[in-house]
Amino acid sequence: MYTRLKKLFSIKGYSLFVICLLLVGIGISITQPYLSLYATEDLGMSTGAFGVLMAVSSLSGVVVNSLIAKRSDSGLNRKSLIISAMLSSALGYASYLIFKNYFILLIVVTLFNGLGAPAMPQIYASAQESANESKTDDKTFAMSTLRSLVSLGFLLGPLGGTFILGLLGYKGLFLLTSAIYLVIASLVFLFLKKRKGAQGITRKRQSVGTSSLRNRQIRQPLIAFILLFAVNAINGINTPLFIVNEIHGTHKDVGLVVSISAGLEIPIMIVLGALGKKLSNHVLIMSSCLIAVIYYTILSVSSHTWELIVAQLLQAAFVAIVMGNGLSYFTDLLPHSPGLSTTIYSNGSTIGRLVGNMGGGIAAQFIGFRHVNWVCLAIVLLSFFILWRIKFQEEIQEHTGHARSV
């Protein structure tokens, strides 16, 4: 494993991608736990108004990503895109300190968050291009390792955020977050090499991807991934409430459950990325659905916190596969369109989280915390059916093609 990890750094620019994605994870998560508190307590927003702010700004990112994705693989300067997106993200976080009026903040944050959204998918796309150029046979491992660094950032960020908030308050927290994005922009400006795209070839290849959402082979897995990300978002909302209100656990139990799951995700993600040579990403994603079926079955019948704590191994494996191998899944589908494939994955995760966050709260209110787990189980089974159907159709096509050749 050490030798394989070491070989990844032979990929041009891999060290830069490692640092940038770790900082991106920290930048996103350092304010995430405290943003709702700042908005409701300091700015006086209602929880509903804050929800609208987050939903609109997230959707603006999906729109901008979609517009850029079709062009980023046809000669658009990816380096300039990343720098511009990082600068926009820095301005977006600084805006919380400058604008106090809700409607002005809604417009400004939506604008800057939308323009900042391409940062992560374009960094992934640059990494994919470097992996392609290096001729490495460990692309899945390389990409899942990079994805695990974002997760590591999500572990470190909230801890740093707590420290900064206690020391410097919200002003220091938002300014530090902006500074992180400025550092990333500087690193990209100084060390990322500008690539000269082969326009003729790229445009020809891009024609395969521009109508990707009308392509059933892309659309169906995207729907499955949206459902899986929605389930994960619902779990994040419902499980703490389920522990406290249904099985009468403590807040300490909630912290333990969340910490165990987050801590296990990173090593599992790296190990599963290493299995990319032996198992296809499609098989791994289908396996994640089966793991989730077992997990939500346990949650649906559990009555003690220790059962949920033990089950976090399953939850961590599910999240590690979907987040770690999901990116490689779409780059396998569109190997010559890294910008488009990473954007499809990024947009799917954003829409899934948005649907899950909104739907999870509504479902819990009307059917109760325990029954939400049965809803998650049904959604996972639907995702598995979609993925199995894709696999079944591919096997039929391969068999038909073989029969014709004979």
PANU-277896 format. One line per 2 residues: number of its first residue (from 0); their letters; for each residue x, y, z of C-alpha. Coordinates in steps of 0.5 Angstrom, whole numbers, plus 2048, in hexadecimal, padded with zeros to 3 digits. Each point is the difference from the previous one (the first is absolute). Example, Ala and Ser with C-alpha at 12.3 -4.5 7.8 and 13.67 -1.06 7.14 Angstrom:
BEGIN
0 = AS = 819/7F7/810 ~ 802/807/7FE
END
This chain:
BEGIN
0 = MY = 800/800/800 ~ 806/805/802
2 = TR = 803/7FF/7F9 ~ 7FA/801/7FC
4 = LK = 7FE/806/804 ~ 808/803/7FF
6 = KL = 7FF/7FE/7F8 ~ 7FA/805/800
8 = FS = 804/806/801 ~ 804/7FE/7F9
10 = IK = 7F9/803/7FD ~ 802/807/7FE
12 = GY = 7FD/805/805 ~ 7FD/7FB/805
14 = SL = 804/803/806 ~ 7FC/807/7FE
16 = FV = 7F9/7FC/800 ~ 801/7FD/806
18 = IC = 802/806/804 ~ 7FA/804/7FC
20 = LL = 7FB/7FB/801 ~ 801/7FF/808
22 = LV = 800/808/800 ~ 7F9/800/7FD
24 = GI = 7FD/7FB/805 ~ 803/804/805
26 = GI = 7FD/806/7FD ~ 7F9/7FD/7FF
28 = SI = 800/7FD/807 ~ 803/805/804
30 = TQ = 7FA/805/800 ~ 7FA/7FA/7FF
32 = PY = 7FE/7FE/807 ~ 800/808/802
34 = LS = 7FD/803/7FA ~ 7F8/7FF/802
36 = LY = 802/802/807 ~ 803/807/7FD
38 = AT = 7FA/801/7FB ~ 7FB/7FF/805
40 = ED = 803/803/806 ~ 804/805/7FE
42 = LG = 7FD/802/7F9 ~ 7F9/7FF/803
44 = MS = 7FD/7FB/7FA ~ 7FB/7FB/802
46 = TG = 802/7F8/7FE ~ 7FB/800/7FA
48 = AF = 804/807/7FD ~ 807/7FD/802
50 = GV = 7FD/7F9/7FC ~ 7FE/804/7FA
52 = LM = 807/804/800 ~ 804/7F9/800
54 = AV = 7FB/7FD/7FB ~ 800/806/7FB
56 = SS = 808/801/801 ~ 801/7F8/7FE
58 = LS = 7FC/800/7FA ~ 803/806/7FD
60 = GV = 807/7FC/801 ~ 7FC/7FA/7FC
62 = VV = 7FE/805/7FB ~ 807/803/7FF
64 = NS = 804/7F9/800 ~ 7FB/7FE/7FB
66 = LI = 801/806/7FB ~ 808/7FF/801
68 = AK = 800/7F8/800 ~ 7FF/800/7F8
70 = RS = 805/805/7FF ~ 806/7FE/805
72 = DS = 802/7FA/7FC ~ 800/804/7F9
74 = GL = 806/805/801 ~ 7FD/804/806
76 = NR = 806/802/804 ~ 7FF/7FC/806
78 = KS = 805/803/804 ~ 7FD/807/800
80 = LI = 7F9/7FC/801 ~ 803/7FE/807
82 = IS = 803/806/802 ~ 7FA/804/7FE
84 = AM = 7FB/7FB/804 ~ 805/801/806
86 = LS = 800/807/800 ~ 7F8/800/800
88 = SA = 800/7FB/806 ~ 804/805/804
90 = LG = 7FC/806/7FE ~ 7FA/7FC/802
92 = YA = 802/7FE/807 ~ 802/807/801
94 = SY = 7F9/802/7FE ~ 7FD/7FE/806
96 = LI = 804/805/804 ~ 7FE/806/7FC
98 = FK = 7F9/7FF/7FE ~ 7FB/800/805
100 = NY = 7F9/800/7FC ~ 7FD/7FA/7FE
102 = FI = 7FF/801/7F9 ~ 806/803/7FE
104 = LL = 804/7FA/804 ~ 7FC/7FB/7FC
106 = IV = 802/804/7F9 ~ 807/801/802
108 = VT = 801/7F9/803 ~ 7FC/7FC/7FA
110 = LF = 805/804/7FB ~ 806/7FE/804
112 = NG = 7FE/7F9/802 ~ 7FE/7FF/7F9
114 = LG = 807/803/7FC ~ 804/7FC/806
116 = AP = 7FC/7F9/7FF ~ 805/7FE/7FA
118 = AM = 806/800/804 ~ 800/7F9/803
120 = PQ = 7FD/7FC/7F9 ~ 806/804/7FC
122 = IY = 805/7FE/805 ~ 7FE/7F9/7FF
124 = AS = 800/801/7F9 ~ 807/802/800
126 = AQ = 802/7FA/804 ~ 7FC/7FC/7FB
128 = ES = 804/803/7FA ~ 807/7FF/804
130 = AN = 7FE/7F9/801 ~ 7FE/7FF/7F9
132 = ES = 807/803/7FE ~ 804/7FC/805
134 = KT = 7FD/7F9/7FD ~ 7FF/7FE/807
136 = DD = 7FC/7F9/801 ~ 7FE/803/807
138 = KT = 7FB/805/7FE ~ 7FB/7FE/804
140 = FA = 804/800/806 ~ 803/806/7FF
142 = MS = 7F9/804/7FF ~ 7FD/7FC/806
144 = TL = 807/802/804 ~ 7FE/807/7FE
146 = RS = 7F9/800/802 ~ 802/7FD/807
148 = LV = 804/806/801 ~ 7FA/805/800
150 = SL = 7FD/7FB/805 ~ 806/801/804
152 = GF = 7FF/807/800 ~ 7F9/7FF/802
154 = LL = 803/7FD/806 ~ 805/806/802
156 = GP = 7FC/806/7FE ~ 7FA/7FF/805
158 = LG = 806/800/806 ~ 804/806/7FD
160 = GT = 7F9/803/7FF ~ 7FE/7FF/808
162 = FI = 807/803/802 ~ 800/806/7FB
164 = LG = 7F9/802/802 ~ 802/800/807
166 = LL = 806/804/7FF ~ 7FE/805/7FB
168 = GY = 7F8/7FF/7FF ~ 7FC/800/7FA
170 = KG = 804/805/7FD ~ 807/7FC/800
172 = LF = 7FC/7FA/7FE ~ 7FE/803/7F9
174 = LL = 806/804/7FF ~ 804/7FA/801
176 = TS = 7FC/7FC/7FB ~ 801/805/7FB
178 = AI = 807/800/801 ~ 800/7F8/7FF
180 = YL = 7FD/801/7F9 ~ 805/806/7FF
182 = VI = 806/7FB/801 ~ 7FD/7FB/7FC
184 = AS = 7FF/805/7FA ~ 807/802/801
186 = LV = 803/7F9/800 ~ 7FC/7FE/7FA
188 = FL = 803/807/7FD ~ 807/7FE/801
190 = FL = 801/7F9/7FF ~ 7FA/7FD/7FC
192 = KK = 802/7FF/7F9 ~ 7FC/803/7FA
194 = RK = 7FE/7FB/7FB ~ 7FF/801/7F9
196 = GA = 7FA/7FC/7FE ~ 800/7FC/7F9
198 = QG = 7FA/804/7FE ~ 7FE/7FB/7FA
200 = IT = 800/7FA/804 ~ 7FD/803/806
202 = RK = 7FA/803/7FC ~ 7FF/7F9/7FD
204 = RQ = 800/7FD/807 ~ 7FC/805/803
206 = SV = 7FB/7FF/7FB ~ 7FF/7F9/803
208 = GT = 7FF/803/807 ~ 7FC/807/7FE
210 = SS = 7F9/7FC/800 ~ 802/7FC/806
212 = LR = 7FA/801/804 ~ 7FC/7FD/7FA
214 = NR = 804/7FA/800 ~ 7FD/7FB/804
216 = QI = 807/7FD/802 ~ 801/806/803
218 = RQ = 7F9/803/803 ~ 7FF/7F9/803
220 = PL = 806/800/805 ~ 7FF/807/801
222 = IA = 7F9/7FF/803 ~ 803/7FA/804
224 = FI = 805/804/803 ~ 7FC/806/801
226 = LL = 7FB/7FB/804 ~ 806/7FD/804
228 = FA = 803/807/802 ~ 7F9/802/802
230 = VN = 800/7FA/805 ~ 806/802/803
232 = AI = 7FE/807/801 ~ 7F9/7FD/803
234 = NG = 805/7FC/805 ~ 804/806/802
236 = IN = 7F9/803/802 ~ 7FC/7FB/803
238 = TP = 805/7FB/803 ~ 802/805/806
240 = LF = 7F9/802/801 ~ 7FE/7F8/800
242 = IV = 805/7FF/805 ~ 7FE/805/805
244 = NE = 7F8/800/7FF ~ 7FF/7F9/7FE
246 = IH = 805/7FB/804 ~ 802/806/805
248 = GT = 807/800/7FF ~ 804/806/802
250 = HK = 804/806/7FC ~ 806/7FC/802
252 = DV = 7FD/7FA/7FC ~ 7FF/804/7FA
254 = GL = 807/803/800 ~ 803/7F9/801
256 = VV = 7FC/7FD/7FA ~ 801/806/7FB
258 = SI = 808/800/802 ~ 800/7F9/7FF
260 = SA = 7FD/800/7F9 ~ 804/806/7FE
262 = GL = 807/7FD/803 ~ 7FF/7F9/7FC
264 = EI = 7FE/803/7F9 ~ 807/803/7FF
266 = PI = 804/7F9/800 ~ 7FA/7FC/7FD
268 = MI = 800/805/7FA ~ 807/7FF/7FF
270 = VL = 800/7F8/801 ~ 7FA/800/7FB
272 = GA = 804/805/7FB ~ 805/7FB/800
274 = LG = 7FB/7FA/7FE ~ 7FF/804/7FA
276 = KK = 804/7FB/7FC ~ 7FC/7FA/802
278 = LS = 7F9/803/800 ~ 7FD/804/7FC
280 = NH = 7FD/807/803 ~ 7F9/7FD/7FD
282 = VL = 800/7FA/805 ~ 803/804/806
284 = IM = 7FA/805/7FF ~ 7FB/7FA/800
286 = SS = 804/7FD/806 ~ 7FF/807/804
288 = CL = 7F8/7FF/7FF ~ 800/7F9/803
290 = IA = 804/803/805 ~ 7FB/806/801
292 = VI = 7FB/7FB/800 ~ 803/7FC/806
294 = YY = 801/807/804 ~ 7F9/802/7FF
296 = TI = 7FD/7FA/802 ~ 804/800/807
298 = LS = 7FE/807/801 ~ 7F9/7FF/7FF
300 = VS = 800/7FA/805 ~ 805/803/805
302 = SH = 7FE/802/807 ~ 807/801/803
304 = TW = 806/805/7FE ~ 805/7FB/800
306 = EL = 7FC/7FC/7FA ~ 801/807/7FC
308 = IV = 807/801/803 ~ 802/7F9/7FD
310 = AQ = 7FC/801/7F9 ~ 804/806/7FF
312 = LL = 805/7FC/7FD ~ 7FB/7FE/7FA
314 = QA = 7FE/808/800 ~ 808/802/7FF
316 = AF = 801/7FA/7FA ~ 7F9/803/7FD
318 = VA = 803/807/800 ~ 807/7FE/7FE
320 = IV = 7FE/7FD/7FA ~ 7FA/805/7FD
322 = MG = 805/806/802 ~ 807/7FC/7FE
324 = NG = 7FE/7FC/7FA ~ 7FA/804/7FE
326 = LS = 805/805/7FD ~ 804/7FB/7FC
328 = YF = 7F9/7FD/7FE ~ 7FE/806/7FC
330 = TD = 807/801/7FD ~ 800/7F9/7FD
332 = LL = 7FA/801/7FD ~ 803/807/7FD
334 = PH = 807/7FE/800 ~ 802/806/7FB
336 = SP = 7FB/805/803 ~ 803/801/807
338 = GL = 7FD/807/801 ~ 7F9/7FD/7FE
340 = ST = 801/7FA/804 ~ 802/803/806
342 = TI = 7FA/805/800 ~ 7FB/7FB/7FF
344 = YS = 802/7FD/806 ~ 801/806/804
346 = NG = 7F9/803/7FE ~ 7FD/7F9/801
348 = ST = 803/800/808 ~ 7FD/808/800
350 = IG = 7F9/7FE/7FE ~ 800/7FA/804
352 = RL = 802/803/806 ~ 7FB/806/7FF
354 = VG = 7FA/7FB/7FF ~ 803/7FC/806
356 = NM = 800/806/805 ~ 7F9/802/7FE
358 = GG = 7FD/7F9/7FF ~ 803/7FD/806
360 = GI = 7FD/806/805 ~ 7F9/7FF/7FD
362 = AA = 800/7F9/800 ~ 802/800/808
364 = QF = 7FB/805/801 ~ 7FA/7FC/7FD
366 = IG = 802/7F8/801 ~ 805/800/806
368 = FR = 807/7FF/801 ~ 800/7F9/800
370 = HV = 7FC/7FF/7F9 ~ 805/805/7FD
372 = NW = 805/7FA/800 ~ 7FB/7FC/7FC
374 = VC = 7FF/805/7FB ~ 808/800/7FF
376 = LA = 800/7F9/7FF ~ 7FB/801/7FA
378 = IV = 804/805/7FD ~ 806/7FC/800
380 = LL = 7FC/7FA/7FD ~ 7FE/804/7FB
382 = SF = 807/803/7FE ~ 802/7F9/800
384 = FI = 7FB/7FE/7FB ~ 802/805/7FC
386 = LW = 808/7FE/800 ~ 7FE/7F9/7FF
388 = RI = 7FC/802/7FA ~ 805/804/7FD
390 = KF = 805/7FA/801 ~ 7FB/7FB/7FD
392 = QE = 7FF/804/7FA ~ 808/801/7FF
394 = EI = 800/7F8/800 ~ 7FB/7FF/7FB
396 = QE = 803/805/7FC ~ 807/7FD/800
398 = HT = 7FD/7F9/7FF ~ 7FC/803/7FA
400 = GH = 806/803/7FD ~ 804/7FA/801
402 = AR = 7FB/7FC/7FC ~ 800/804/7FB
404 = SV = 807/800/7FF ~ 800/7F8/800
END
